[in-house]
Amino acid sequence: MNNKIQNRSEIDSTYKWDIEKMYPEEKKWESDLAEALELSGKFAEMKGHITDSADALLDALVLYTKAIRKAEYAFVYSRMRHDEDNGNSKYTGMNNKAMSVLAQISAETAFLTPEILNSQDGCIEKFLKEKPELEEYRYMLMTILRGKEHTLSAEEERIISVLSEALDAPDEAYTMLTDADMAFGTVIDGKGNEIPLTHGNFITLMESEDPSVRQSAFETLYTKYKEFNNTISTLYNYNVKKDVLMAKLRRYPSALNAALAPENIPDSVYHNLIQAVHEALPAMHKYVSIRKKALGLDSLHMYDVYTPLVSVPETHYTFQEAVDIACEALKPLGDDYVATLRKGILEERWVDILENKGKTSGAYSFGVYDSDPYILMNFKGTLKDIFTLVHEGGHSMHSWYTRRTQPYIYGEHSIFTAEVASTVNETLLMHYLLENTESEEMRRYLINFYIDEFKSTLFRQTMFAEFELKAHQLAEVGEPLTAENLDAEYQKLNAQYFGPEMDSDDYIQYEWSRIPHFFRSFYVFQYATGYSAANALANRILTEGAPAVQDYRKFLTLGDSMDPIDLLKIAGVNMSTEEPVRNALSTFTELVDELAKAFE
C-alpha cells in the first residue's frame, strides 16, 4: 500500500469494496427507482382503505415494504458511490435523485401509521387472527398501536404536523448559528503555526502535549460560546419547552417518558444509569488525580483531559496484519463468526480500505437488506485503525446475521442496541491486546486508551444525560431556563463528575452549549447504556464461554424484531437493572487501579 493519497482510479481493486455486484448494469438503478415510485403510487391509491379488511391490510403492508425496499437499495448504492469520491458529479447527481425519490415515497406512504392508529379498537388483533400471513407484521403493528393512547384527533394531529417545521426552528437556528455563523478565530499550534480554530480540529489541539496550545484552544473556543450564551440558551429553552408541551399534549407523564415510550424503555433505565455512575465517581476522581500526577501539573484544568498520558508506540500494521489481529481477538465469538468476517473482508471485498482524493472521511458500516454489509474506512496502518476495523466489523456482522434471519421489516437495529455489537468487538480486541502485549509501554497505553473510552462514553454521556434531565425537570415545574441557570447547572455537574482535583475553569460552564445532541432530547444516554451492555456482554463471553456466546449470537440474529430491553435480555444483560452498568464500572475501577500502579 502507498501512503500517498491517490486518485480513486489509481487504487487497485483489491483495496476497494465490491459494490459493482449491487448493480452490474447501472441502467437497472434507474428502473429500480422508477419501479419504487410506481409501487408507492399504487400504495397511495389505498389511502382510506387499508384497514377495511385483513386482506386490504396485508396487501398494503406488502406493497409498502416492496416500495421502500426497492428505493433504499438504489439509494444506498448511490450514497456509497458518492462517498467513494465526493467530487464525482455523476454519483452526486444519482444520490440527489435517490434522496428525492425517497422523500416522495415517504410523503406518499405517510398515511400508513395514522390509519392503523385510527382503526377501531380490536380491529388489528382481529385481522391478525383472520389472516395468518399478517403474523410476520405483528410486532410492527403492535408497536404502532402502542402509541394509540397518545395519538390525538385527526384534526389535532394535522395541526401538529403543519406546525412541525416551526417547532423544529430552535434546532435549525442552533445549527446555522454554530456551524455557519460562528467563527472561532485562530490559535498557535504545537509547531508555531497560526491556524483557524474549528469544530473539526478542536479535540486534536486539546490532545497537544503543549499546555499553552491546549489552553489557547479551550479559552478561544469557549470565549465565542460565551459571547452567544444568551442566544443559545434561549434556543435551548424553547427546544425544551417544545418537548414538555408535546408530552403534555400527548398525555405522557413527562418529557423523558415521551422520549423513551416509543421503544418501550422504562424511565428507570435512565435513572438507574445516573445512579450507578454516581456510585462510581470516586474511581473517576481517582483517575483525575492520576492524570494530574502523570502530567506533572500543579493544577489540572479541563483543557488537560484529552492529552494522552502515554504516547502510542510507533508501530505500523499492514491491512492483512490488521485483519489477522482482529480475527484472533474475535475468536471467542466462534470459528464460523471469524471465518465469515475474514471471508467478507478479504474475499468478498466488503471493505473500502484506502483513502483516496475526494473520499468521505472517517468510517462506517453501511449497506442494505439485500446487499453485503459494506464498510468504508481510511486505513493508515495505526492501532486505532485496527479498532476501527473491529468496530465497523461488529456492525457489519450484526447486519449479516440479522438479514439472514429476519424479514425485511426487522432487518435494522434500534438506536438503543445499534452500538452493542461494535463495542463488544472493541472490548474483545482490547482484552486480546492486553493479554498478548509484552511491552510495558504498550500496556500502559492500552490501559489509558481503555479508561479514556469509559470516560468519554460512559461518564461524559451520562453527565450530559443528567444535564438534559435536570433542564426538562426545571421546565416542567415552570422554572425559566436562563443562561445563568443552565450554565450554573452544568458547572455544578462538571465539578461533581470530575472531582476536587480538577480546577474549576469558568469557561467549562459554556460547554453544554456546543453539544448539538441536546437538541435531540434524551438521545445521548443510549451511548452510555450501549457501552455498558457491550462491556457486560464481552466480559460474560470471556468468562462463561459457550453459553454466553450462544446467547449473544442469538441476539445478533434478532434485528429490530423485539423491544430493545427484551433483545438485550436474550443476549444476557438486563438493562432494566443497574447491574450491567455497575459491572462495566467495576472494570473501569480495576483499570484505574492498574494505571495508578504504573505511575507510582
For each residue, the residues with C-beta under 8 A, 3 or more apart:
1: 15 318 319 354 379 381
2: 6
3: 380
4:
5: 355 356 357
6: 2 10 11 354 356 357
7: 10 11 356 357
8: 11 84 85 356 357 358 359
9:
10: 6 7 356
11: 6 7 8 15 16 354 356
12: 15 16
13: 16 349
14: 349
15: 1 11 12 319 352 353 354
16: 11 12 13 19 84 349 352 353
17: 80 349 350 351 352 372 374 375 376
18: 21 348 349 350 372
19: 16 22 77 80 81 84 352 374
20: 23 24
21: 18 24 372
22: 19 73 76 77 371
23: 20 26 28 29 77
24: 20 21 28
25: 28
26: 23 29 30
27: 30 31
28: 23 24 25 31 32
29: 23 26 32 33 74 77 78 94
30: 26 27 33 34
31: 27 28 34 35
32: 28 29 35 36 70 71 73 74
33: 29 30 36 37 70 71 74 97 98 101
34: 30 31 37 38
35: 31 32 38 39 70
36: 32 33 39 40 67 68 70 71 74 101 105
37: 33 34 40 41 67 71 101 104 105
38: 34 35 41 42
39: 35 36 42 43 63 66 67 70
40: 36 37 43 44 67 71 104 105 108 109
41: 37 38 44 45 108
42: 38 39 45 46 63
43: 39 40 46 60 63 64 67 108 109
44: 40 41 47 108 109
45: 41 42
46: 42 43 49 50 56 59 60 63
47: 44 50 111 115
48: 111 115
49: 46 52 56
50: 46 47 56 57 60 112 115 116
51: 56 57 115 116 118 119 123 124 127
52: 49 56
53: 56 57 127
54: 57 58 126 127 128 130 131 134
55: 58 59 131
56: 46 49 50 51 52 53 59 60
57: 50 51 53 54 60 61 124 127 131 134
58: 54 55 61 62 131 133 134
59: 46 55 56 62 63
60: 43 46 50 56 57 63 64 112
61: 57 58 64 65 134 137 140
62: 58 59 65 66
63: 39 42 43 46 59 60 66 67
64: 43 60 61 67 68 109 112
65: 61 62 68 69 408 409
66: 39 62 63 69 70
67: 36 37 39 40 43 63 64 70 71 105 109
68: 36 64 65 71 72 105 109
69: 65 66 72 73 369 370 408
70: 32 33 35 36 39 66 67 73 74
71: 32 33 36 37 40 67 68 74 75 98 101 102 105
72: 68 69 75 76 102 368 369
73: 22 32 69 70 76 77 368 369 370 371
74: 29 32 33 36 70 71 77 78 98 101
75: 71 72 78 79 95 98 99 101 102
76: 22 72 73 79 80 366 367 368 371
77: 19 22 23 29 73 74 80 81 371
78: 29 74 75 81 82 91 94 95 97 98
79: 75 76 82 83 95 98 366
80: 17 19 76 77 83 84 366 374 376
81: 19 77 78 84 88 91 94 95
82: 78 79 85 86 88 91 92 94 95
83: 79 80 86 359 360 376
84: 8 16 19 80 81 88 91 352 356 358 359
85: 8 82 88 91 356 357 358 359
86: 82 83 92 358 359 360
87: 357 358
88: 81 82 84 85 91 92 358
89: 92 93
90: 93 94
91: 78 81 82 84 85 88 94 95
92: 82 86 88 89 95 96
93: 89 90 96 97
94: 29 78 81 82 90 91 97 98
95: 75 78 79 81 82 91 92 98 99
96: 92 93 99 100
97: 33 78 93 94 100 101
98: 33 71 74 75 78 79 94 95 101 102
99: 75 95 96 102 103
100: 96 97 103 104
101: 33 36 37 71 74 75 97 98 104 105
102: 71 72 75 98 99 105 106
103: 99 100 106 107
104: 37 40 100 101 107 108
105: 36 37 40 67 68 71 101 102 108 109
106: 102 103 109 110
107: 103 104 110
108: 40 41 43 44 104 105
109: 40 43 44 64 67 68 105 106 112
110: 106 107 113 114
111: 47 48 114 115
112: 50 60 64 109 115 116
113: 110 116 117 144
114: 110 111 117 118 151 154 157
115: 47 48 50 51 111 112 118 119
116: 50 51 112 113 119 124 141 144 145
117: 113 114 144 145 147 148 151
118: 51 114 115 151 154
119: 51 115 116 123 124
120: 123
121:
122: 125 126
123: 51 119 120 126 127
124: 51 57 116 119 127 128 141 145
125: 122 128 129
126: 54 122 123 129 130
127: 51 53 54 57 123 124 130 131 134
128: 54 124 125 131 134 135 138 141
129: 125 126
130: 54 126 127
131: 54 55 57 58 127 128 134
132: 135
133: 58 136
134: 54 57 58 61 127 128 131 137 138 141
135: 128 132 138
136: 133 407 409
137: 61 134 140 141 409
138: 128 134 135 141 142
139: 142 143 410 561 562
140: 61 137 143 144 409 410
141: 116 124 128 134 137 138 144 145
142: 138 139 145 146
143: 139 140 146 262
144: 113 116 117 140 141 147
145: 116 117 124 141 142 148
146: 142 143 261 262 264
147: 117 144 150 151 261 262
148: 117 145 151
149: 251
150: 147 250 251 252 258 261
151: 114 117 118 147 148 157 250
152: 156 157 160 249 250
153: 156 157
154: 114 118 157 158
155: 158 159
156: 152 153 159 160 249
157: 114 151 152 153 154 160 161
158: 154 155 161 162
159: 155 156 162 163
160: 152 156 157 163 164 246 249
161: 157 158 164
162: 158 159
163: 159 160 166 167
164: 160 161 167 168
165: 168 169
166: 163 169
167: 163 164 242 246
168: 164 165 171 172
169: 165 166 172 173 238
170: 173 174 235 236 238 239 242 519
171: 168 174 175 239 519 520
172: 168 169 175 176
173: 169 170 176 177 235
174: 170 171 177 178 232 235 236 239 516 519
175: 171 172 178 179 180 516 519
176: 172 173 179 180 181
177: 173 174 180 181 182 228 231 232 235
178: 174 175 181 182 199 232 514 516
179: 175 176 182 199
180: 175 176 177
181: 176 177 178
182: 177 178 179 224 228
183: 196 224
184: 196 197 198 220 221 224
185: 196 197 220 224
186: 194 195 196 197 220
187: 194 195 197 205 213 216 217 220
188: 192 193 194 195 213 216
189: 192 193 194 195 205 208 213
190: 208 209 210 213
191:
192: 188 189
193: 188 189
194: 186 187 188 189
195: 186 187 188 189 201
196: 183 184 185 186
197: 184 185 186 187 201 202 205 217 220 221
198: 184 201 202
199: 178 179 202 514
200:
201: 195 197 198 204 205
202: 197 198 199 205 206 217 221
203: 206 207 306
204: 201 207 208
205: 187 189 197 201 202 208 213 214 216 217
206: 202 203 214 217 218 303 305 306 307
207: 203 204 306 307 308
208: 189 190 204 205 213 214 217 307
209: 190 307
210: 190 213 214
211: 214 215 297 303 304
212: 215 216
213: 187 188 189 190 205 208 210 216 217
214: 205 206 208 210 211 217 218 303 304 306 307
215: 211 212 218 219 301 303
216: 187 188 205 212 213 219 220
217: 187 197 202 205 206 208 213 214 220 221 303
218: 206 214 215 221 222 301 302 303 505 507
219: 215 216 222 223 303 507
220: 184 185 186 187 197 216 217 223 224
221: 184 197 202 217 218 224 225 514
222: 218 219 225 226 507 508 510 511 514
223: 219 220 226 227 507
224: 182 183 184 185 220 221 227 228
225: 221 222 228 229 232 510 511 513 514
226: 222 223 229 507 510
227: 223 224
228: 177 182 224 225 231 232 513
229: 225 226 232 233 483 487 510 513
230: 233 234 483
231: 177 228 234 235
232: 174 177 178 225 228 229 235 236 483 513
233: 229 230 236 237 481 482 483 486 487 513
234: 230 231 237 238
235: 170 173 174 177 231 232 238 239 519
236: 170 174 232 233 239 240 471 481 486 513 518 519
237: 233 234 240 241 475 480 481 482
238: 169 170 234 235 241 242
239: 170 171 174 235 236 242 243 518 519 521
240: 236 237 243 244 255 471 472 475 481 521
241: 237 238 244 245 475
242: 167 170 238 239 245 246
243: 239 240 246 247 255 258 259 472 475 521
244: 240 241 247 248 255 472 475 476
245: 241 242 248 249
246: 160 167 242 243 249 250 255 258
247: 243 244 250 252 253 254 255 257 258
248: 244 245 251 252
249: 152 156 160 245 246
250: 150 151 152 246 247 258
251: 149 150 248
252: 150 247 248 255 257 258 261
253: 247 257
254: 247 257 258 267 472 476
255: 240 243 244 246 247 252 258 259 472 475 476 521 522
256: 259 260 267 270 469 472 522
257: 247 252 253 254 260 261 267
258: 150 243 246 247 250 252 254 255 261
259: 243 255 256 262 521 522
260: 256 257 263 265 266 267 269 270 522
261: 146 147 150 252 257 258 264 265
262: 143 146 147 259
263: 260 414 415 416 563 564
264: 146 261 563 564 565
265: 260 261 269 270 416 563 564 565
266: 260 269 565 576
267: 254 256 257 260 270 271
268: 271 272 576
269: 260 265 266 272 273 529 565 575 576
270: 256 260 265 267 273 274 465 469 522 525
271: 267 268 274 275
272: 268 269 275 276 576 577 578 581
273: 269 270 276 277 462 465 525 528 529 532 578 581
274: 270 271 277 278 462 465 466 469
275: 271 272 278 279 578
276: 272 273 279 280 578 581 582 585
277: 273 274 280 281 458 459 462 528 581 585
278: 274 275 281
279: 275 276 582 585
280: 276 277 283 284 582 585 588 589
281: 277 278 284 285 496 497 499
282: 285 286
283: 280 286 287 585 588 589 592
284: 280 281 287 288 455 459 497 498 499 588
285: 281 282 288 289 498 499 500 501
286: 282 283 289 290 592 596
287: 283 284 290 291 451 455 592 595
288: 284 285 291 292 300 498 499 501 502
289: 285 286 292 293 499 501
290: 286 287 293 294 309 592 595 596 599
291: 287 288 294 295 300 304 305 309
292: 288 289 295 297 300 304 501
293: 289 290 296 599
294: 290 291 309 599
295: 291 292 300 304 307 309
296: 293
297: 211 292 300 304
298:
299: 503
300: 288 291 292 295 297 304 501 502 503
301: 215 218 304 502 503 505
302: 218 305 494 498 502 503 505 507 508 511
303: 206 211 214 215 217 218 219 306 505
304: 211 214 291 292 295 297 300 301 307
305: 206 291 302 455 498
306: 203 206 207 214 303
307: 206 207 208 209 214 295 304
308: 207 311 312 445 448 452
309: 290 291 294 295 444 448 595 599
310: 441 444 445 448
311: 308 445
312: 308 382 383 445
313: 439 441 442 445
314:
315: 383
316: 381 382
317: 321 322 325 381 382 383 385 386
318: 1 321 322 381
319: 1 15 322 323 353 379 381
320: 323 324 346
321: 317 318 324 325
322: 317 318 319 325 326 379 381 385 386 389
323: 319 320 326 327 342 345 346 389
324: 320 321 327 328
325: 317 321 322 328 329 386 429 432
326: 322 323 329 330 341 386 389 390 393 429
327: 323 324 330 331 338 341 342
328: 324 325 331 432
329: 325 326 390 425 428 429 431 432 433
330: 326 327 333 337 338 341 390 393 425 428 429
331: 327 328 334 335 338
332: 428 541 542 545 549
333: 330 337 338 428 541 549 552 553
334: 331 337 338 549 553
335: 331 338 339
336: 339 340
337: 330 333 334 340 341 397 553
338: 327 330 331 333 334 335 341 342
339: 335 336 342 343
340: 336 337 343 344 397 400
341: 326 327 330 337 338 344 345 393 396 397
342: 323 327 338 339 345 346
343: 339 340 346 347 348
344: 340 341 347 348 350 372 373 396 400
345: 323 341 342 348 349 350 351 375 389 393
346: 320 323 342 343 349
347: 343 344
348: 18 343 344 345 372
349: 13 14 16 17 18 345 346
350: 17 18 344 345 372 373 374 375 396
351: 17 345 374 375 376 377 389
352: 15 16 17 19 84 359 374 375 376 377
353: 15 16 319 377 379
354: 1 6 11 15 378 379
355: 5 359 378 379 380
356: 5 6 7 8 10 11 84 85 359
357: 5 6 7 8 85 87
358: 8 84 85 86 87 88
359: 8 83 84 85 86 352 355 356 376 378
360: 83 86 376
361: 378
362: 376 378
363: 375 376 377 378 388 391 392
364: 375 376 392
365: 373 374 375 392 393 395 396 399 422
366: 76 79 80 373 374 375 376
367: 76 371 372 373 374 396 399
368: 72 73 76 371
369: 69 72 73 403 408 411
370: 69 73
371: 22 73 76 77 367 368 374
372: 17 18 21 344 348 350 367
373: 344 350 365 366 367 395 396 397 399 400 403
374: 17 19 80 350 351 352 365 366 367 371 396
375: 17 345 350 351 352 363 364 365 366 389 392 393 395 396
376: 17 80 83 351 352 359 360 362 363 364 366
377: 351 352 353 363 385 388 389 392
378: 354 355 359 361 362 363
379: 1 319 322 353 354 355 385 389
380: 3 355 385
381: 1 316 317 318 319 322 385
382: 312 316 317 385 386
383: 312 315 317 386 387
384: 387 388
385: 317 322 377 379 380 381 382 388 389
386: 317 322 325 326 382 383 389 390 429
387: 383 384 390 391 426 429
388: 363 377 384 385 391 392
389: 322 323 326 345 351 375 377 379 385 386 392 393
390: 326 329 330 386 387 393 394 425 426 428 429
391: 363 387 388 394 395 422 423 425 426
392: 363 364 365 375 377 388 389 395 396 422
393: 326 330 341 345 365 375 389 390 396 397 422 425
394: 390 391 397 398 421 422 423 424 425 426
395: 365 373 375 391 392 398 399 418 421 422
396: 341 344 350 365 367 373 374 375 392 393 399 400
397: 337 340 341 373 393 394 400 401 421 425 556
398: 394 395 401 402 413 420 421 422 556
399: 365 367 373 395 396 402 403 411 413
400: 340 344 373 396 397 403 404
401: 397 398 404 405 553 556 557
402: 398 399 405 406 410 411 412 413 556 557 558 559
403: 369 373 399 400 406 411 559
404: 400 401 557
405: 401 402 557 558 559
406: 402 403 409 410 411 557 558 559 560 561
407: 136 410 411
408: 65 69 369 411
409: 65 136 137 140 406
410: 139 140 402 406 407 558 559 560 561
411: 369 399 402 403 406 407 408 559 560
412: 402 559 560
413: 398 399 402 417 418 559 560
414: 263 417 418 560 564 567
415: 263 418 523 526
416: 263 265 526 529 530 564 565
417: 413 414 420 530 533 564 567 568
418: 395 413 414 415 530
419: 422 423 526 527 530 531 534
420: 398 417 423 424 530 533 534 537 555 568 571
421: 394 395 397 398 424 425 534 556
422: 365 391 392 393 394 395 398 419 425 426 534
423: 391 394 419 420 426 427 530 531 534 535 538
424: 394 420 421 427 428 534 537 538 541 552
425: 329 330 390 391 393 394 397 421 422 428 429
426: 387 390 391 394 422 423 429 430 453 534
427: 423 424 430 431 534 535 538 539
428: 329 330 332 333 390 424 425 431 432 538 541 542
429: 325 326 329 330 386 387 390 425 426 432 433
430: 426 427 433 434 446 449 450
431: 329 427 428 434 435 538 542
432: 325 328 329 428 429 435 436
433: 329 429 430 436 437 442 446
434: 430 431 437 443 446 447
435: 431 432
436: 432 433
437: 433 434 442 443 446
438:
439: 313 442 443
440: 443 444 598
441: 310 313 444 445
442: 313 433 437 439 445 446
443: 434 437 439 440 446 447 598
444: 309 310 440 441 447 448 595 598
445: 308 310 311 312 313 441 442 448 449
446: 430 433 434 437 442 443 449 450
447: 434 443 444 450 451 591 594 595 598
448: 308 309 310 444 445 451 452 595
449: 430 445 446 452 453
450: 430 446 447 453 454 591
451: 287 447 448 454 455 588 591 592 595
452: 308 448 449 455 456
453: 426 449 450 456 457 531
454: 450 451 457 458 459 531 584 587 588 591
455: 284 287 305 451 452 458 459 460
456: 452 453 459 460 461
457: 453 454 460 461 527 528 531
458: 277 454 455 461 462 528 531 532 581 584 585 588
459: 277 284 454 455 456 462 463 497
460: 455 456 457 463 464 497
461: 456 457 458 464 465 524 525 527 528 531
462: 273 274 277 458 459 465 466 525 528
463: 459 460 466 467 493 494 497
464: 460 461 467 468 512 515 517 518 524 525
465: 270 273 274 461 462 468 469 522 524 525 528
466: 274 462 463 469 470 493
467: 463 464 470 471 489 490 493 512 518
468: 464 465 471 472 518 521 522 524
469: 256 270 274 465 466 472 473 522
470: 466 467 473 474 489 493
471: 236 240 467 468 474 475 481 486 489
472: 240 243 244 254 255 256 468 469 475 476 521
473: 469 470 476 477
474: 470 471 477 479 481 485
475: 237 240 241 243 244 255 471 472 478 479 481
476: 244 254 255 472 473
477: 473 474
478: 475
479: 474 475 485
480: 237 485
481: 233 236 237 240 471 474 475 485 486
482: 233 237 485 486
483: 229 230 232 233 486 487
484: 487 488
485: 474 479 480 481 482 488 489
486: 233 236 471 481 482 483 489 490 512 513
487: 229 233 483 484 490 491 509 510 512
488: 484 485 491 492 509
489: 467 470 471 485 486 492 493
490: 467 486 487 493 494 508 509 511 512
491: 487 488 494 495 504 508 509
492: 488 489 495 496
493: 463 466 467 470 489 490 496 497
494: 302 463 490 491 497 498 508 509 511
495: 491 492 498 499 502 504
496: 281 492 493 499
497: 281 284 459 460 463 493 494
498: 284 285 288 302 305 494 495 501 502
499: 281 284 285 288 289 495 496 502
500: 285
501: 285 288 289 292 300 498
502: 288 300 301 302 495 498 499
503: 299 300 301 302
504: 491 495 508
505: 218 301 302 303 508
506: 509
507: 218 219 222 223 226 302 510 511
508: 222 302 490 491 494 504 505 511
509: 487 488 490 491 494 506 512
510: 222 225 226 229 487 507 513 514
511: 222 225 302 490 494 507 508 514 515
512: 464 467 486 487 490 509 515 518
513: 225 228 229 232 233 236 486 510
514: 178 199 221 222 225 510 511
515: 464 511 512 518 524
516: 174 175 178 519 520
517: 464 520 523 524
518: 236 239 464 467 468 512 515 521 524
519: 170 171 174 175 235 236 239 516
520: 171 516 517 523
521: 239 240 243 255 259 468 472 518
522: 255 256 259 260 270 465 468 469 525
523: 415 517 520 526
524: 461 464 465 468 515 517 518 527 528
525: 270 273 461 462 464 465 522 528 529
526: 415 416 419 523 529 530
527: 419 457 461 524 530 531
528: 273 277 457 458 461 462 465 524 525 531 532 581
529: 269 273 416 525 526 532 533 575 581
530: 416 417 418 419 420 423 526 527 533 534
531: 419 423 453 454 457 458 461 527 528 534 535 584
532: 273 458 528 529 535 536 575 580 581 583 584 585
533: 417 420 529 530 536 537 568 571 573 575 580
534: 419 420 421 422 423 424 426 427 530 531 537 538
535: 423 427 531 532 538 539 580 583 584 587
536: 532 533 539 540 572 573 579 580 583 584
537: 420 424 533 534 540 541 548 552 571 572 573
538: 423 424 427 428 431 534 535 541 542
539: 427 535 536 542 543 583 587
540: 536 537 543 544 548 552 572 573
541: 332 333 424 428 537 538 544 545 548 549 552
542: 332 428 431 538 539
543: 539 540 548
544: 540 541 547 548
545: 332 541 548 549
546: 549 550
547: 544 550 551
548: 537 540 541 543 544 545 551 552 572
549: 332 333 334 541 545 546 552 553
550: 546 547 553 554
551: 547 548 554 555 570 571 572
552: 333 424 537 540 541 548 549 555 556 571 572
553: 333 334 337 401 549 550 556 557
554: 550 551 557 558 570 571
555: 420 551 552 558 567 568 570 571 572
556: 397 398 401 402 421 552 553
557: 401 402 404 405 406 553 554
558: 402 405 406 410 554 555 561 562 567 570
559: 402 403 405 406 410 411 412 413
560: 406 410 411 412 413 414
561: 139 406 410 558
562: 139 558 566 567 570
563: 263 264 265 566 567
564: 263 264 265 414 416 417 567 568 575
565: 264 265 266 269 416 568 569 574 575 576
566: 562 563 569 570
567: 414 417 555 558 562 563 564 570 571
568: 417 420 533 555 564 565 571 572 573 574 575
569: 565 566 572 573 574
570: 551 554 555 558 562 566 567
571: 420 533 537 551 552 554 555 567 568
572: 536 537 540 548 551 552 555 568 569
573: 533 536 537 540 568 569 579 580
574: 565 568 569 577 579 580
575: 269 529 532 533 564 565 568 580
576: 266 268 269 272 565
577: 272 574 580
578: 272 273 275 276 581 582
579: 536 573 574 582 583
580: 532 533 535 536 573 574 575 577 583 584
581: 272 273 276 277 458 528 529 532 578 584 585
582: 276 279 280 578 579 585 586
583: 532 535 536 539 579 580 586 587
584: 454 458 531 532 535 536 580 581 587 588
585: 276 277 279 280 283 458 532 581 582 588 589
586: 582 583 589 590
587: 454 535 539 583 584 590 591
588: 280 283 284 451 454 458 584 585 591 592
589: 280 283 585 586 592 593
590: 586 587 593 594
591: 447 450 451 454 587 588 594 595
592: 283 286 287 290 451 588 589 595 596
593: 589 590 596 597
594: 447 590 591 597 598
595: 287 290 309 444 447 448 451 591 592 598 599
596: 286 290 592 593 599 600
597: 593 594 600
598: 440 443 444 447 594 595
599: 290 293 294 309 595 596
600: 596 597
